[in-house]
Amino acid sequence: MIRSTQDLISLLYICLSQVGITISYQRLAGSINISADTVKEYIGYAEDEYLLNTIRSFDFSARKQQSHVKKIYCADTGLINSV
């Protein structure tokens, strides 16, 4: 459930302006003053709506892939250009 649309818009703006950079839910949460769980939830909503994709670094070991940090990519480059 989206608690604050302004927080969601701020998070999406930050994510779209930093496409391809490794993300930290804690760092994003600190910049918007919301909890890391809320950031994770909002990014999940954006993934469900095909706005963003989170991708882990490739490794042949599945266990190592799970421990790598994620990067955020936008599904539509037009959104990046508009930001």
N, C-alpha and C positions, 0 to 999 in steps of 0.2 A: 504494500500500500504506500503510495506517495504521500508523505507528510507535508512537504513544502515544495511547491513547484519552482520557487526561486532557487532553492538549493539544487534541485535537479538541473535547472538551466545553467547554473554556475558550474556544476560538475561537468556537464556535457561541453560547455565552452572551454573549460580547462583541458579536457580530454581531446577535443578537436584541434586545439592549438598546439598540442604536444604529441601528435601522431607519430608512432614508431619509437617512442621513448619508453623505457621500462617504467612500470608503475608500482607504486606502493599505496595500498589502501590507507595506511596510517598517514602518509604524507598528504594524500588528497583530502583526507578527512580533516587534517589540521588546517589546510588552506581554506576550507569552507566552514569550519567549526561545526562539523557533524560527526557522528560516530563512524568508525571504520566499517562496521556491519551495515550501516545505511549506505555507504559508498558502494560496498560490494553488491547490495541489493539493487541500487539504482543502475549500476553497470550491467547487472544481470537483466534488468528490464530493457536497457538499450540494446543488449545482445538479442533478446527475444524479439525485438521490433526491427532487427537488422540494421541498426544505426552504427553499432560498433562491433568489433571482433577482438577478443583477447586471445593471444597466441603465445604459447611457451616456446622457448628456444629448443631447437632440435638436438636430440641426443639419441644414440642407439639404445641406451638403457632407459626403459620406461620409468624406473625409479628416479633417475637423475632428471628426467624431463619434469617430473612432478615437483622437484625441489627448485627448479629454475624459476626466476621471476617472469612475469608476463609482460607483454607489450600490447599496447592498444593500437588498433588500426580502424580506420573509418571505412564503412561499406561503400560510401559514395564520395568521390573526390569533390563533387560540387559543394557538399557541406563544408569541407575543409576550406575551399576557396571563399565561401561566404563568411567564414569566421575571420 
